[in-house]
Amino acid sequence: MKTKFLFFALFLMLAAPGFSQATDAGRSDDEQQIRKIEQEWLQAIVKRDAAYLQKLEVPDFTLTGPSGRTLNKEEDIKGKEDSGTYSWTDFCVKMNGEWKAVSGHVTVVAPEKK
């Protein structure tokens, strides 16, 4: 069994527009799949869809939150409301032909100085 690893970092803000399907034409299948997962993941967080997170995240998933605290999968899924503007990096692995989230890091985006 071949496990394909992909380091994928996206820095997005919650206020950013969604991904455009039209721009996917020249991208690899893996990249398109990851972009779709990122969009679905964001929607699941906003909607508090624990079932999606349960399916996406591997059992030993870890997330370093904006406070610097490291959360395990259960703590991430039971997460509280954290409105704001964030930037994040996610690490995914392709296991048995399906992408899974193995870890993430979230940072608060500082407001621009005027």
C-alpha positions as CSV (number, residue, x, y, z in Angstrom):
1,M,0.0,0.0,0.0
2,K,1.4,3.3,-1.0
3,T,0.7,6.3,1.1
4,K,1.1,9.6,-0.7
5,F,2.0,12.6,1.4
6,L,1.2,16.1,0.4
7,F,2.3,19.2,2.3
8,F,-0.4,21.7,1.6
9,A,-0.5,25.1,3.2
10,L,-3.3,27.6,2.7
11,F,-3.4,30.9,4.3
12,L,-7.0,32.1,4.1
13,M,-9.2,34.4,6.0
14,L,-12.8,33.6,6.9
15,A,-13.9,36.7,5.0
16,A,-12.1,35.6,1.8
17,P,-14.2,34.6,-1.1
18,G,-14.8,30.9,-1.9
19,F,-12.6,29.0,-4.4
20,S,-13.6,29.4,-8.0
21,Q,-14.3,26.2,-10.0
22,A,-13.2,28.0,-13.2
23,T,-9.6,28.4,-12.0
24,D,-9.2,24.7,-11.3
25,A,-8.7,23.7,-15.0
26,G,-4.9,23.7,-14.9
27,R,-4.5,22.2,-11.4
28,S,-3.7,18.6,-10.5
29,D,-6.5,16.3,-9.3
30,D,-4.9,16.2,-5.8
31,E,-4.7,20.0,-5.6
32,Q,-8.4,20.3,-6.7
33,Q,-9.4,17.7,-4.1
34,I,-7.5,19.5,-1.3
35,R,-9.0,22.9,-2.3
36,K,-12.5,21.3,-2.2
37,I,-11.7,19.7,1.2
38,E,-10.5,23.1,2.6
39,Q,-13.7,24.8,1.5
40,E,-15.9,22.0,3.0
41,W,-13.8,22.1,6.2
42,L,-14.3,25.8,6.5
43,Q,-18.1,25.4,6.0
44,A,-18.2,22.5,8.6
45,I,-16.4,24.8,11.1
46,V,-18.9,27.6,10.5
47,K,-21.9,25.3,10.7
48,R,-20.4,23.3,13.6
49,D,-20.7,20.1,11.6
50,A,-19.0,17.6,13.9
51,A,-19.8,14.7,11.7
52,Y,-17.7,16.1,8.8
53,L,-14.8,16.9,11.2
54,Q,-15.0,13.4,12.6
55,K,-14.7,11.9,9.1
56,L,-11.9,14.2,7.9
57,E,-9.6,14.2,10.8
58,V,-7.4,11.2,11.6
59,P,-7.7,9.7,15.2
60,D,-4.5,11.4,16.4
61,F,-5.2,14.8,14.7
62,T,-3.7,17.8,16.5
63,L,-4.5,21.4,16.1
64,T,-2.4,24.3,17.5
65,G,-5.0,27.0,18.2
66,P,-4.7,30.8,18.2
67,S,-3.8,30.8,21.9
68,G,-0.9,28.4,21.3
69,R,-2.7,25.5,23.0
70,T,-2.5,22.2,21.3
71,L,-5.9,20.4,20.9
72,N,-6.5,16.8,20.1
73,K,-9.3,15.6,17.7
74,E,-12.0,15.4,20.4
75,E,-11.1,18.9,21.7
76,D,-11.1,20.3,18.2
77,I,-14.5,18.9,17.4
78,K,-16.0,20.1,20.7
79,G,-14.5,23.6,20.0
80,K,-16.2,26.7,21.1
81,E,-17.3,29.7,19.0
82,D,-14.2,31.6,17.9
83,S,-15.3,34.4,15.5
84,G,-12.6,36.4,13.9
85,T,-10.2,36.6,11.1
86,Y,-7.7,33.8,11.0
87,S,-4.9,32.4,8.9
88,W,-4.2,28.7,9.0
89,T,-2.0,25.9,7.7
90,D,-3.3,22.4,7.3
91,F,-1.4,19.2,6.7
92,C,-3.2,16.3,4.9
93,V,-2.2,12.8,4.0
94,K,-3.8,10.6,1.2
95,M,-4.7,7.3,2.9
96,N,-6.3,4.5,0.9
97,G,-7.2,7.0,-1.9
98,E,-8.9,9.5,0.5
99,W,-7.4,12.7,1.9
100,K,-7.3,13.0,5.7
101,A,-6.3,15.9,7.9
102,V,-3.4,15.1,10.3
103,S,-2.7,18.5,11.8
104,G,-3.4,22.1,11.6
105,H,-2.2,25.5,13.0
106,V,-4.4,28.6,13.4
107,T,-3.2,32.1,13.9
108,V,-5.2,35.3,14.5
109,V,-4.7,37.9,11.8
110,A,-3.8,41.2,13.3
111,P,-5.9,44.1,12.1
112,E,-4.2,46.5,9.6
113,K,-2.8,49.7,11.1
114,K,-4.2,52.8,9.4
